[in-house]
Amino acid sequence: MADGSFLAAIPNDAVIQLPVEPPPTPDATACRDAAKYISDDGIDGTSYAPNTAFTKTWTVKNTGTCTWDSSYLVFQISGAFMTQQPGYWLVAPENTVEPGQSVDIHVGMTSPPVKGNYTSYWGLKNGDGEIIPIEGGADGNSFYVEIKVKSGSGDTGAVTATAIDIVPEQGSGDACQAASTYLVHAYITTDGPATVSYEIGSTAGQIPAGYFEDGNGQDIYVTGELVFDKADTKQVNLRFVGPYPHPDDITIDLRVNGGEWINTKLYCP
């Protein structure tokens, strides 16, 4: 060509080898989390009175290559909720569990207020939120506690069932309207003599849904006690009135003996 440049002739069947990026080199410094279930304190199957504090202990071995510190958590995976929060530090901030070492995990719990059998499953989680596999554990990733809640001692019975409902008051017109009024019924059953405390409230999203009426006036929240001299079912009856922030969004809540809340939602057709 006139400017001194040239063209190379490439045969049609020629193979052109393009440069290939080398594969990334694995991070040789990354560690691996793993654990092995060793034993527990043997309290499974123990019977407790309602609302009784107890401690469950499991022993777990660090079989991985990572050092466990306070960024690791023991946390509830499923089952009965019997603690103040769903997770705790595996070890205190000044402590660690090196690979090959074992650690005793202590979790304080409180037995539920209602008679029955309860199981709670717990596991381990690293600082990245990843669940750690546990050799010998339930489902390969957990350990558990099993307890029974009994009627109590002496002449003390236990709550065996609770329920709550809300129905339109006769003559108040259609439900879910600004002028509607309702009747609320709470039902509590025990298997023997007992004194049972109750709390009744309402919600519409994050705010109270309305007002309860009893013989003492109106309030957004009602508390009281029922005394049972034998196994029985007792009923708490309240009137529920507005003004309602959301007439078509009313949930009524019940809790007995400081246990878990149960609720029912007003049906709006």
KAHU-V52124 format. One record per pair of residues at least 12 apart in sequence whose C-alpha atoms are under 8 Angstrom apart, sorted by the first residue. I is the first residue (numbers start at 1). J is the second residue. D is the distance in Angstrom with one decimal. If there is no record, write none. Layout:
I/J/D + I/J/D
This chain:
31/64/7.6 + 31/65/5.3 + 31/66/5.1 + 32/64/5.4 + 32/65/5.2 + 32/66/5.8 + 33/62/7.9 + 33/63/7.5 + 33/64/4.7 + 33/65/6.3 + 33/66/5.7 + 33/126/7.9 + 33/132/6.1 + 33/133/7.7 + 34/62/6.4 + 34/63/5.3 + 34/64/4.4 + 34/65/7.8 + 34/132/5.8 + 34/133/5.5 + 34/134/6.3 + 34/135/7.9 + 35/60/6.7 + 35/61/5.5 + 35/62/4.8 + 35/63/4.9 + 35/64/6.5 + 35/132/6.9 + 35/133/6.2 + 35/134/4.6 + 35/135/6.2 + 36/60/5.7 + 36/61/5.1 + 36/62/6.7 + 36/63/6.4 + 36/134/5.0 + 36/135/4.5 + 36/136/6.2 + 36/137/7.3 + 37/58/8.0 + 37/59/6.6 + 37/60/4.8 + 37/61/6.5 + 37/134/6.3 + 37/135/6.1 + 37/136/5.4 + 37/137/5.7 + 37/143/7.7 + 38/58/7.8 + 38/59/5.4 + 38/60/5.3 + 38/61/6.7 + 38/136/8.0 + 39/58/6.0 + 39/59/5.2 + 39/60/7.2 + 40/56/8.0 + 40/57/5.7 + 40/58/4.2 + 40/59/5.8 + 41/56/7.0 + 41/57/5.5 + 41/58/6.5 + 43/56/7.4 + 43/145/8.0 + 43/146/8.0 + 43/147/7.9 + 44/145/5.9 + 44/146/4.8 + 44/147/5.8 + 45/146/5.7 + 45/147/4.9 + 45/148/6.3 + 46/146/7.7 + 46/147/5.3 + 46/148/6.1 + 47/147/6.0 + 47/148/4.5 + 47/149/5.5 + 47/150/6.1 + 48/111/6.8 + 48/147/7.4 + 48/148/6.2 + 48/149/5.0 + 48/150/6.0 + 48/152/7.5 + 49/111/7.4 + 49/149/5.7 + 49/150/5.4 + 49/151/6.4 + 49/152/4.6 + 49/153/7.5 + 50/111/5.7 + 50/112/5.8 + 50/113/4.5 + 50/114/6.5 + 50/115/7.2 + 50/149/5.9 + 50/150/7.0 + 50/151/7.5 + 50/152/6.9 + 50/158/6.9 + 51/110/5.7 + 51/111/4.9 + 51/112/5.6 + 51/113/5.3 + 51/257/8.0 + 52/110/5.3 + 52/111/5.2 + 52/112/7.9 + 53/108/7.2 + 53/109/5.7 + 53/110/4.3 + 53/111/6.5 + 54/108/6.0 + 54/109/5.4 + 54/110/6.0 + 54/111/7.6 + 55/106/6.5 + 55/107/5.6 + 55/108/4.4 + 55/109/5.8 + 56/106/5.8 + 56/107/5.4 + 56/108/6.5 + 56/109/7.4 + 56/145/7.1 + 57/104/6.5 + 57/105/5.4 + 57/106/4.5 + 57/107/6.5 + 58/104/5.7 + 58/105/5.2 + 58/106/6.8 + 58/143/7.8 + 59/102/6.7 + 59/103/5.6 + 59/104/4.5 + 59/105/6.1 + 60/102/5.5 + 60/103/5.6 + 60/104/6.6 + 60/105/7.6 + 61/100/6.6 + 61/101/5.8 + 61/102/4.0 + 61/103/6.3 + 62/97/7.1 + 62/98/6.9 + 62/99/5.1 + 62/100/5.4 + 62/101/5.7 + 62/102/6.0 + 63/99/5.9 + 63/100/5.6 + 63/101/7.9 + 64/99/5.9 + 64/100/7.7 + 65/99/5.5 + 66/98/7.3 + 66/99/6.3 + 67/96/6.7 + 67/97/5.8 + 67/98/4.7 + 67/99/6.0 + 68/90/8.0 + 68/91/8.0 + 68/96/5.5 + 68/97/4.9 + 68/98/6.4 + 68/126/7.9 + 69/90/7.2 + 69/91/6.2 + 69/92/7.6 + 69/93/6.8 + 69/95/6.4 + 69/96/4.6 + 69/97/6.6 + 70/89/5.5 + 70/90/6.1 + 70/91/5.3 + 70/92/5.7 + 70/93/5.0 + 70/94/7.9 + 70/95/7.4 + 70/96/7.4 + 71/89/7.0 + 71/90/7.9 + 71/126/6.6 + 71/127/4.8 + 72/89/6.2 + 72/90/5.6 + 72/91/7.7 + 72/124/7.2 + 72/125/5.7 + 72/126/4.5 + 72/127/5.3 + 73/87/6.4 + 73/88/5.5 + 73/89/4.7 + 73/90/4.8 + 73/124/5.7 + 73/125/5.2 + 73/126/6.5 + 73/127/7.8 + 74/87/5.7 + 74/88/5.5 + 74/89/6.3 + 74/90/5.4 + 74/122/6.8 + 74/123/5.6 + 74/124/4.7 + 74/125/6.5 + 75/87/4.0 + 75/88/6.4 + 75/122/5.4 + 75/123/5.5 + 75/124/6.3 + 75/125/7.3 + 76/120/7.3 + 76/121/5.9 + 76/122/4.3 + 76/123/6.4 + 77/120/7.9 + 77/121/5.5 + 77/122/5.2 + 77/123/6.4 + 77/142/7.7 + 78/120/6.2 + 78/121/5.3 + 78/122/7.2 + 79/118/7.7 + 79/119/5.7 + 79/120/4.3 + 79/121/5.8 + 80/118/6.0 + 80/119/5.7 + 80/120/4.9 + 81/120/6.8 + 82/109/5.3 + 82/110/5.3 + 82/111/6.3 + 82/112/6.7 + 82/120/7.8 + 83/108/6.8 + 83/109/4.8 + 83/110/6.4 + 84/109/7.8 + 90/105/7.0 + 90/124/7.9 + 111/147/8.0 + 111/149/6.7 + 112/149/7.1 + 112/259/6.4 + 113/149/7.8 + 113/158/7.4 + 113/159/6.8 + 113/256/7.5 + 113/257/6.2 + 113/258/7.5 + 113/259/5.7 + 114/149/6.9 + 114/158/6.2 + 114/159/4.9 + 114/160/5.4 + 114/161/7.2 + 115/148/7.5 + 115/149/4.7 + 115/150/5.3 + 115/151/6.4 + 115/158/5.9 + 115/159/6.2 + 115/160/5.3 + 116/148/5.8 + 116/149/5.2 + 116/150/7.0 + 116/160/7.7 + 117/146/7.4 + 117/147/6.0 + 117/148/4.5 + 117/149/6.4 + 118/146/5.7 + 118/147/5.4 + 118/148/6.2 + 118/149/7.9 + 119/144/6.8 + 119/145/5.6 + 119/146/4.4 + 119/147/6.6 + 120/144/5.5 + 120/145/5.5 + 120/146/6.7 + 121/142/6.3 + 121/143/5.7 + 121/144/4.3 + 121/145/6.8 + 122/142/5.3 + 122/143/5.4 + 122/144/5.8 + 123/141/6.1 + 123/142/4.4 + 123/143/6.3 + 124/141/7.7 + 124/142/7.5 + 151/191/7.1 + 151/192/7.5 + 155/192/7.3 + 155/193/5.8 + 155/194/7.6 + 156/192/6.5 + 156/193/5.3 + 156/194/5.1 + 157/190/6.2 + 157/191/5.4 + 157/192/4.0 + 157/193/4.8 + 157/194/4.9 + 157/231/7.5 + 158/190/5.3 + 158/191/5.8 + 158/192/6.7 + 158/193/8.0 + 158/194/6.7 + 159/188/7.1 + 159/189/5.7 + 159/190/4.2 + 159/191/6.7 + 159/196/7.7 + 160/188/7.9 + 160/189/5.6 + 160/190/5.2 + 160/191/6.5 + 161/187/8.0 + 161/188/6.0 + 161/189/5.1 + 161/190/7.1 + 162/186/7.5 + 162/187/5.5 + 162/188/4.7 + 162/189/6.3 + 163/186/5.8 + 163/187/5.1 + 163/188/6.8 + 163/254/7.9 + 163/262/7.6 + 164/184/7.3 + 164/185/5.6 + 164/186/4.3 + 164/187/6.1 + 164/252/7.6 + 164/253/7.7 + 164/254/6.9 + 164/262/7.9 + 164/263/6.8 + 164/264/6.6 + 165/184/5.8 + 165/185/5.4 + 165/186/6.6 + 165/252/7.6 + 165/264/6.1 + 166/182/6.5 + 166/183/5.7 + 166/184/4.5 + 166/185/6.5 + 166/252/7.3 + 166/264/7.5 + 166/265/7.8 + 166/266/6.4 + 167/182/5.5 + 167/183/5.5 + 167/184/6.7 + 167/266/7.6 + 168/180/7.3 + 168/181/6.1 + 168/182/4.3 + 168/183/6.2 + 169/181/5.6 + 169/182/4.5 + 169/183/5.6 + 175/268/6.7 + 176/247/5.0 + 176/248/4.6 + 176/249/7.8 + 176/266/8.0 + 176/268/5.9 + 177/247/5.5 + 177/248/7.0 + 178/242/7.2 + 178/243/7.0 + 178/244/6.6 + 178/247/5.5 + 179/242/7.2 + 179/243/7.9 + 180/241/7.3 + 180/242/7.7 + 181/239/7.5 + 181/240/6.0 + 181/241/5.0 + 181/242/7.3 + 182/239/5.8 + 182/240/5.0 + 182/241/6.6 + 183/237/7.2 + 183/238/5.9 + 183/239/4.6 + 183/240/5.9 + 184/237/5.8 + 184/238/5.1 + 184/239/6.0 + 184/240/6.6 + 185/235/6.6 + 185/236/5.7 + 185/237/4.8 + 185/238/6.6 + 186/235/5.5 + 186/236/5.0 + 186/237/6.6 + 186/254/7.5 + 187/233/6.7 + 187/234/5.8 + 187/235/4.7 + 187/236/6.6 + 188/233/5.5 + 188/234/5.5 + 188/235/6.5 + 189/231/7.4 + 189/232/5.7 + 189/233/4.2 + 189/234/6.5 + 190/228/7.6 + 190/230/7.9 + 190/231/5.3 + 190/232/5.7 + 190/233/6.6 + 191/230/7.3 + 191/231/4.3 + 191/232/6.8 + 192/228/7.2 + 192/229/7.0 + 192/230/4.6 + 192/231/3.9 + 192/232/7.3 + 193/227/7.7 + 193/228/5.0 + 193/229/4.4 + 193/230/4.4 + 193/231/6.2 + 194/227/6.0 + 194/228/5.1 + 194/229/6.7 + 194/230/7.6 + 195/225/6.7 + 195/226/5.7 + 195/227/4.5 + 195/228/6.1 + 196/225/5.4 + 196/226/5.2 + 196/227/6.4 + 196/228/7.9 + 196/256/6.8 + 196/257/6.1 + 197/223/7.4 + 197/224/5.8 + 197/225/4.3 + 197/226/6.4 + 197/256/5.6 + 197/257/5.1 + 197/258/7.8 + 198/223/5.6 + 198/224/5.5 + 198/225/6.1 + 198/226/7.9 + 198/254/7.1 + 198/255/5.7 + 198/256/4.4 + 198/257/6.3 + 198/258/7.8 + 199/221/7.4 + 199/222/5.8 + 199/223/4.5 + 199/224/6.8 + 199/254/5.7 + 199/255/5.2 + 199/256/6.4 + 200/221/5.9 + 200/222/5.1 + 200/223/6.4 + 200/252/7.3 + 200/253/5.6 + 200/254/4.7 + 200/255/6.7 + 201/220/6.5 + 201/221/4.8 + 201/222/6.5 + 201/252/6.0 + 201/253/5.1 + 201/254/6.7 + 202/220/7.2 + 202/221/7.5 + 202/250/7.0 + 202/251/5.5 + 202/252/4.4 + 202/253/5.6 + 203/250/6.2 + 203/251/5.2 + 203/252/6.6 + 203/253/7.7 + 204/245/7.5 + 204/246/6.7 + 204/249/5.5 + 204/250/5.4 + 204/251/6.4 + 205/249/7.9 + 208/220/6.6 + 209/244/5.7 + 209/245/6.3 + 209/246/7.0 + 209/247/8.0 + 209/249/7.4 + 209/250/5.5 + 209/251/7.2 + 210/240/6.9 + 210/241/6.0 + 210/242/5.1 + 210/243/6.1 + 210/244/5.1 + 210/245/7.4 + 211/240/5.6 + 211/241/5.3 + 211/242/6.1 + 211/243/7.8 + 212/238/6.3 + 212/239/5.6 + 212/240/4.6 + 212/241/6.4 + 213/238/5.8 + 213/239/4.9 + 213/240/6.1 + 213/241/7.4 + 214/238/5.7 + 214/239/6.7 + 248/266/7.7 + 248/268/6.2 + 249/265/7.8 + 249/266/7.2 + 250/265/6.0 + 250/266/5.5 + 251/263/6.6 + 251/264/5.7 + 251/265/4.3 + 251/266/6.1 + 252/264/5.5 + 252/265/6.3 + 252/266/7.9
